[in-house]
Amino acid sequence: MNRRFYLALRDLHLYLGLFFAPFVAAFSVSVFFLVHAWLPGADAEADAPRVVAGLTMPAGVETLPARERVEALQRMLAEAGIGGEIGFVRYDVKAGRLAMPVIMPGREKEVVIELAARTATVRERETGVWDALVFLHKAPGPHLVDIRKNWWPMQAWHWLADGTSYLVCFISLSGIYLWVALKAERRVGLALLGAGAATFAGVVYAVVH
């Protein structure tokens, strides 16, 4: 094995692993809350509603295609000082009203826009740091992909989440490669690798049967 390549790979394995360790830890911790469906502080009460008047209402916003509507609403909400990721938009035709959750990690706003009056009623509640981790774990996610990442911090998080996944793959593969290079550790490593693979296969078999 080329020693220079081995040393370079070892350093990358170490330092990139350390750099991305906080992101991996965030994903790992949030899994516990996803699995057990319990979040400390999840029942926090919403703040008193506030009304924002004089909104610059985009023409025909209620009939725009999904992505265009969300982008138009984001511009309008930004002018009103309401930031966050729009989860979905519900249009009540009879009432002439748009309703949507606007989410920031750790905080959620329920926004109801009266189209004719050009006002928005905003109810805000703290969801806490643990809910923030769960939100980041699931976002941007596979649901409503045509409107996801409509808030620029979520676009940045999308790249960080992808980068973390790629780095986990790199750390795993480079770790196996580095282990193969250590002849004295091959037998023990092979036994542990086999035990891990057998455990994973057993879990998958138990779940699907």
C-alpha positions in Angstrom: 0.0 0.0 0.0 1.3 3.5 -0.9 2.3 5.0 2.4 1.7 8.6 1.3 -1.9 7.7 0.2 -2.4 5.8 3.5 -1.4 8.8 5.6 -3.5 11.3 3.5 -6.5 9.0 3.8 -6.0 8.6 7.6 -5.8 12.4 8.1 -9.0 12.9 6.0 -10.7 10.2 7.9 -9.8 11.8 11.2 -10.2 15.5 10.5 -13.3 15.4 8.3 -14.8 13.0 10.9 -14.2 15.5 13.6 -15.5 18.5 11.6 -18.8 16.7 10.8 -19.2 15.1 14.2 -21.6 17.7 15.5 -23.9 17.2 12.5 -23.8 13.4 13.0 -24.6 13.9 16.7 -27.6 16.1 15.9 -29.0 13.4 13.5 -28.3 10.7 16.1 -29.9 12.5 19.0 -33.0 13.5 17.0 -33.6 9.8 16.1 -34.5 9.1 19.7 -37.3 11.7 19.6 -38.5 10.4 16.3 -38.6 6.8 17.5 -40.3 7.5 20.8 -42.6 10.3 19.5 -41.9 12.4 22.6 -40.6 15.9 22.8 -39.9 17.9 26.0 -41.8 21.1 25.9 -43.9 20.1 22.9 -47.1 21.3 24.7 -46.0 24.9 25.0 -48.9 27.4 24.6 -49.0 29.8 21.7 -48.4 33.5 22.2 -51.3 35.9 21.9 -52.2 36.4 18.3 -50.9 39.6 16.5 -52.3 41.2 13.4 -50.1 42.5 10.6 -51.9 45.0 8.3 -51.2 46.6 5.0 -49.6 43.5 3.3 -48.5 43.8 -0.3 -50.7 41.1 -1.7 -49.4 39.6 -4.9 -52.1 39.6 -7.6 -53.9 36.3 -7.8 -51.6 34.6 -5.3 -54.3 32.1 -4.3 -54.4 30.7 -7.8 -50.7 30.5 -8.6 -49.0 27.1 -9.1 -47.7 25.7 -5.8 -44.0 26.8 -6.1 -44.8 30.2 -7.5 -47.4 30.8 -4.7 -45.0 29.9 -2.0 -42.3 32.1 -3.4 -44.7 35.0 -3.7 -45.9 34.4 -0.1 -42.3 34.3 1.1 -41.6 37.7 -0.3 -44.7 39.1 1.2 -44.0 37.6 4.6 -40.4 38.8 4.6 -41.7 42.4 4.1 -43.9 41.9 7.1 -41.0 40.5 9.2 -42.3 37.0 9.3 -39.5 34.5 8.5 -39.4 30.7 8.3 -40.1 27.7 6.1 -43.7 27.5 4.8 -44.8 23.9 5.4 -48.0 24.0 3.2 -50.7 26.4 2.1 -54.4 25.8 2.6 -56.8 28.0 0.6 -60.3 28.5 2.0 -62.1 29.7 -1.2 -65.4 30.6 0.6 -63.7 32.7 3.3 -61.1 34.2 1.0 -58.3 33.1 3.3 -54.9 31.4 3.2 -53.6 29.5 6.2 -50.1 28.1 6.6 -47.5 27.0 9.2 -44.3 29.0 9.0 -41.6 27.1 10.8 -38.2 28.0 12.2 -36.2 25.4 14.1 -37.5 25.8 17.7 -40.4 28.1 16.8 -43.6 27.7 14.8 -46.0 30.4 13.5 -49.5 29.8 12.4 -50.2 32.5 9.8 -53.8 33.2 8.5 -54.0 35.7 5.6 -57.2 37.5 4.8 -56.9 38.3 1.1 -59.5 41.0 0.9 -58.4 42.8 4.0 -54.6 42.3 3.3 -54.0 41.3 6.9 -52.2 38.4 8.5 -53.0 37.0 11.9 -49.9 35.4 13.4 -49.9 32.9 16.4 -46.5 32.0 17.5 -45.2 29.3 19.9 -41.9 28.0 21.1 -41.3 24.4 20.3 -37.9 24.0 21.9 -34.5 22.8 20.9 -35.4 19.1 20.7 -38.2 19.8 18.3 -35.7 21.9 16.3 -33.5 18.8 16.0 -36.4 16.7 14.8 -37.4 19.4 12.3 -33.8 19.5 10.9 -33.7 15.7 10.8 -36.8 15.5 8.7 -36.3 18.6 6.6 -36.3 19.1 3.7 -37.8 15.6 3.4 -39.6 13.7 0.7 -43.1 15.3 1.3 -44.4 18.2 -0.7 -41.1 18.4 -2.6 -42.5 21.0 -5.0 -42.6 23.6 -2.3 -39.8 22.5 0.0 -36.7 24.6 0.7 -38.7 27.8 0.2 -36.7 29.6 3.0 -33.0 30.2 2.2 -31.6 28.7 5.5 -33.4 25.4 4.6 -31.6 25.5 1.3 -28.3 25.8 3.1 -29.3 23.0 5.5 -30.2 20.8 2.6 -26.6 20.9 1.4 -25.2 20.4 4.9 -27.5 17.4 5.4 -26.4 15.9 2.1 -22.8 16.6 2.9 -23.1 14.8 6.3 -24.6 11.7 4.6 -21.8 11.6 2.0 -19.2 12.1 4.8 -20.7 9.2 6.8 -20.3 7.0 3.7 -16.7 8.2 3.3 -15.8 7.7 7.0 -17.3 4.2 6.9 -15.5 3.2 3.6 -12.2 4.8 4.5 -12.3 3.2 8.0 -12.7 -0.2 6.4 -9.8 0.6 4.1 -7.6 1.7 6.9 -8.5 -1.4 8.9 -7.5 -3.6 6.0 -4.1 -1.9 6.0 -3.5 -3.0 9.6 -2.6 -6.6 9.4 -2.6 -7.2 13.1 -6.2 -6.0 13.4 -7.7 -7.9 10.4 -9.0 -10.9 12.3 -10.7 -9.0 15.1 -12.0 -6.4 12.6 -13.4 -9.1 10.3 -15.2 -10.8 13.2 -16.8 -7.5 14.3 -17.7 -6.6 10.8 -19.4 -9.9 10.3 -21.2 -9.6 13.6 -22.5 -6.2 12.7 -23.7 -7.4 9.3 -25.4 -10.5 10.8 -27.1 -8.3 13.4 -28.3 -5.9 10.7 -29.6 -8.8 8.6 -31.4 -10.3 11.6 -33.1 -7.0 12.4 -34.3 -6.6 8.8 -35.6 -10.1 8.8 -37.5 -9.6 12.0 -39.1 -6.4 10.7 -40.2 -7.8 7.4 -41.5 -11.2 8.6 
